[in-house]
Amino acid sequence: MKRLAVLLVAGLALSVTACGGGGDGVYRDEPEPRRTVTSDAAPTEPPALTATVGEIIQFGGYDWRVLDKKDGKALIITDKVIDDRAYNEKQEVVTWETCDLRAYLNGEFYNSFGKADKARVAETQVINNDNPAYGTPGGNDTTDKIFLLSIDEANEYFSDDNARVAYNSEGNASGWWLRSPGSLSIYAANVFLNGSVNVLGNHVFVNGGVRPALWLNLTGEALPTEPPATTQSPTPTPGPPATTQPPASDYETIRFGGYDWRVLDKKDGKALIITDKVIFDRAYNEKQEVVTWETCDLRAYLNGEFYNSFDKKDKAKIVKTKIGNEDNQWYGTPGGNDTDDHIFLLSIEVVVKYFCDGGQLKNGNPDRDWLIDDQYNDDRIACHVGGTYYDNYYEEEYTIDEGEAFGWWLRSPGDVSGRAAAVGDRGYVYVFGHDIIDYDGVRPALWLTL
């Protein structure tokens, strides 16, 4: 499924040209000059086997932080951000296996070490798990000399956000790439300036800080035939909380204005209806800026061009409705002024009311604190009608298959005013939100006179 047109994910910049607020991206002003020594001079003195985890050691002309030790080897990562590179040179679907940054690290960067130093870098079986929050495929496992940490490893080997904060050669805090995929296969995860792990990720073609990692043979002896495997924590699988709410099933569907609509509620001779499927793909707002439902481009489109696509008789049946735009309950992001709309999107609260919720909106999700993931996920899944669309940001056409499960926008704000809440293709409610310039599915809703 394709959801594009977001220059930065999580609203934080990876480069000075990226839009959005916060400034907690992985952009560095200047890359630290790369080591180009290729002589076969005597190797760096081996670090003592008594070196402790957390210690800084010298190897190959860099300072490295020891993250782990086992079987005479040490997992090390550069203490500083030493380079500024894109994860991939082109904006395309990639994994760690296929990205340009992996090729560079295991090619030019690895070959910049002397022969003796190269012999001490262990060939490692790198496990590439799927994104733990979004399920984005991590791709095939790889065999690498040099690699980046994954989301799970960044959490495992650093005690908190402060421990993950890294600095460049100028002494400025800098974000840095992880190898794990982001929320889509055109994003890669990263660590922000403040040390927090961005599981949504950022566009792969944007420059970001690089902290290479490797397993180092501490004794300098021949490497074993079975290399150490980087460890990963399993993706959490939260269990459904107890609930007394009935499942959202057996909805009535009606035909109106050329679309099939699901009836969510009836009162006072009117019905609240929502399209049964995702009927088109569109950005919440064309620019990355501070917006609310009142000011976003999607509301203008729905109450303009889309509303006017109905004939006069059908338009007369659509009730102009006072829409309450609540603040985001988890993050406090302002929902903006209430609006008077013919056509609108559901809010987080309305989704919970009509598609059910296991209590997580009120009580939170202890395992994934950015989304609702419960036993009602399947009821929230919607399929796309299919079709070919034009992405204004990338200026290209793309095709969505009919019947493909597809995420859909909600009108509520996300964690910041540059994101809007959404339901994902697996039925999760992303209270954290998606970037407003993301292309996501649309399921219009309205009150219809019966």
Stockholm file with secondary structure:
# STOCKHOLM 1.0

chainA/1-450         MKRLAVLLVAGLALSVTACGGGGDGVYRDEPEPRRTVTSDAAPTEPPALTATVGEIIQFGGYDWRVLDKKDGKALIITDKVIDDRAYNEKQEVVTWETCDLRAYLNGEFYNSFGKADKARVAETQVINNDNPAYGTPGGNDTTDKIFLLSIDEANEYFSDDNARVAYNSEGNASGWWLRSPGSLSIYAANVFLNGSVNVLGNHVFVNGGVRPALWLNLTGEALPTEPPATTQSPTPTPGPPATTQPPASDYETIRFGGYDWRVLDKKDGKALIITDKVIFDRAYNEKQEVVTWETCDLRAYLNGEFYNSFDKKDKAKIVKTKIGNEDNQWYGTPGGNDTDDHIFLLSIEVVVKYFCDGGQLKNGNPDRDWLIDDQYNDDRIACHVGGTYYDNYYEEEYTIDEGEAFGWWLRSPGDVSGRAAAVGDRGYVYVFGHDIIDYDGVRPALWLTL
#=GR chainA/1-450 SS CCCCCCSSSTTCCSSTTCCSSSCCSSCCSSCCCCCCCCCCCCCCCCCCTTCCTTCEEEETTEEEEEEEEETTEEEEEESSCCEEEESCSSSSCCCTTTCHHHHHIIIIIHHTSCHHHHHTEECEEECCCCCTTTCCCCCSCEEESSBCCCHHHHHHHSSSHHHHCEECTTSCEECEEEEEECSSTTEEEEECTTSCEEEEEEETTSEEEECCEEEEESSCCCCCSSCCBCCCCCCCCCCCCCCCCCCCCCCCEEEETTEEEEEEEEETTEEEEEESSBCEEEESCSSSSCCCTTTCHHHHHIIIIIHHTSCHHHHHHEECEEECCCCCTTTCCCCCSCEEESSBCCCHHHHHHHHCCCSHHHHCCSSCTTSBCSTTHHHHCEEBCCEEEEETTTTEEEEECTTCEECEEEEEECSSTTEEEEECTTSCEEEEEEETTSEEEECCEEEEEC
#=GC SS_cons         CCCCCCSSSTTCCSSTTCCSSSCCSSCCSSCCCCCCCCCCCCCCCCCCTTCCTTCEEEETTEEEEEEEEETTEEEEEESSCCEEEESCSSSSCCCTTTCHHHHHIIIIIHHTSCHHHHHTEECEEECCCCCTTTCCCCCSCEEESSBCCCHHHHHHHSSSHHHHCEECTTSCEECEEEEEECSSTTEEEEECTTSCEEEEEEETTSEEEECCEEEEESSCCCCCSSCCBCCCCCCCCCCCCCCCCCCCCCCCEEEETTEEEEEEEEETTEEEEEESSBCEEEESCSSSSCCCTTTCHHHHHIIIIIHHTSCHHHHHHEECEEECCCCCTTTCCCCCSCEEESSBCCCHHHHHHHHCCCSHHHHCCSSCTTSBCSTTHHHHCEEBCCEEEEETTTTEEEEECTTCEECEEEEEECSSTTEEEEECTTSCEEEEEEETTSEEEECCEEEEEC
//
